[in-house]
C-alpha cells in the first residue's frame, strides 16, 4: 500500500526575484515523517550524550545529519551545540573552569576564523575528509599510549584544532575531549568542557554569521532542534551517574573514532 508523504514543514522561498530557486530543501519541499522523526531521535540521543559526558553532541549527530538533512550543517548544529553547552556549564562549571580554558578559547577563535576562510577558498568535501583523518590519527595515538600534558600550549593547540574541525565538520569536541580525558574524572571533565562550549559557541556563531554561513533560515532551523535537545537535557539526569562509574575514557574514544569513520564513509562514497 502506497502512503502519501505528509508535509511536516513548508516555507516559501526567500523574498526576492520570483524566479529564485530555494536553496534549502528542508524549507522549500515536504519533509517526510521518517526524516523528521530520525532527526529528532538523533538530536535527542546526541544531547543526552553531551549533557551526561561533557562532549559528543556534534560528534554523534553531524555525520548522521549530513546524510539525513545536510542543511542542518554547519550553522544549526553549531547553534545546538552552543545551547547544550550553556546547559552543561550551568549544571557543572565553576568560575575557575572558565579561567582554565582561556588558552583553548583563544585557539578556538583563531581556528574558527581560519575555518571560515578555508570554507570560502577550498572544497568543503576535502576539508571534511581531512578533519576525519586527523581525528582518527588522534584516537590512534591515544590508544597507542600517547599522553599529552595539559598545559597552556596544549590547550591552545586543542582549541585551535577544535575551532577548525567544529566549524567545518561539527567535530569540535574531539580534540578537547581527547586532551581532557587523560587527566580528569568525568565530574571534573564536564565543568571545563561546558565553559569551553558555551563561550566558544558564541565565537563560532559570530564568525559564521559574519561570513554569511548563518543566515535567517539557519537560525530558524537551529531553533527547531530545541525540542529534542530538551529531551536530552532531561534524560542526562539518569545517564550521568552511569558515566561517572569510570566510563569517560572509553566513551570519548569510541564516540570520536566512530563519528570520524562515519563522516569519512559518507564523504568518500556519496
Secondary structure as UniProt FT lines:
FT   TURN            18..19
FT   HELIX           25..28
FT   HELIX           33..53
FT   HELIX           57..68
FT   HELIX           70..72
FT   TURN            73..74
FT   HELIX           75..92
FT   HELIX           95..100
FT   HELIX           102..121
FT   HELIX           124..143
FT   TURN            144..145
FT   HELIX           152..169
FT   HELIX           173..180
FT   TURN            181..183
FT   HELIX           186..210
FT   TURN            211..212
FT   HELIX           216..223
FT   TURN            224..225
FT   HELIX           226..243
FT   TURN            244..246
FT   HELIX           248..268
//
